[in-house]
Amino acid sequence: MASPLQTVEISADALRHTRLEDAQGLGVGVLLCALGTLLLTHLGFITGQTAGLALVISYATGWSFGPVFFVVNLPFYAFAWARLGAEFTLKSLGCVALLSVLVELMPGWMTLGPINPIFGAVLIGAVLAVGLIAIFRHGGSLGGLGVVALYIQDRTGFRAGWVQLLFDLGLFGVAALLFPASVVAYSLLGAVVLNVAIAINHRRDRYIAR
């Protein structure tokens, strides 16, 4: 009789996500990230990573956020294409495009009322974390620092969440000079929840399908 703990060999093809599985995983992930972004803008918080960097640059210079965000992300797409391949880069571009559409449409689909800022910060971090983990696990990203963070994790084992958190701590230190202390504090709380959740849960040695 075979032991219940006996190792079962599975072919490499059986471990891969199908295109349909990738599409639904990326779609659900982007939808959750769009919801988190809607909550973030509703509360007037700032975000981390390259979106936060673009916001700080825009605030400090008076330049429009959209063009600044586009330019800030260009080096990361070039890096993604060179280091992580065309498929990852194209998936990431598709996710960013879908997110851009959803964040414009979602305010017309739902109405948000008053939200406790501490609860809101935790909820934003949690929703964004689940969305990003879904996107990461289906071979995509939302561009920016996440690309570098995933590359560092795959090459060195140093968790992507910790990479992002270290960057965000520096970014929020600069933001503290430009934004009210309460906004920075709540925003930092959300960033900590987001990045700690990614650091704990996004591990290739703890899930199989890729």
Buried (B, 14 or more C-beta within 10 A) or exposed (E): EEEEEEEEEEEEEEEBBEEEEBBBBBBBBBBBBBBBBBBBBBBEBBBBBBBBBBBBBBBEEEEEEEEBBEEBBEEBBEBBBEBBEEEBBBBBBBBBEBBEEBBEEBEEEEEEEEBEBEEBBBBBBBBBBBBBBBBBBBBBBBBBBBBBBBBBBEEEEBBBBBBBBEBBBEBBEBBBEEBEEEBBBBBBBBBBBBBBBBBEBBBEEEEEEE
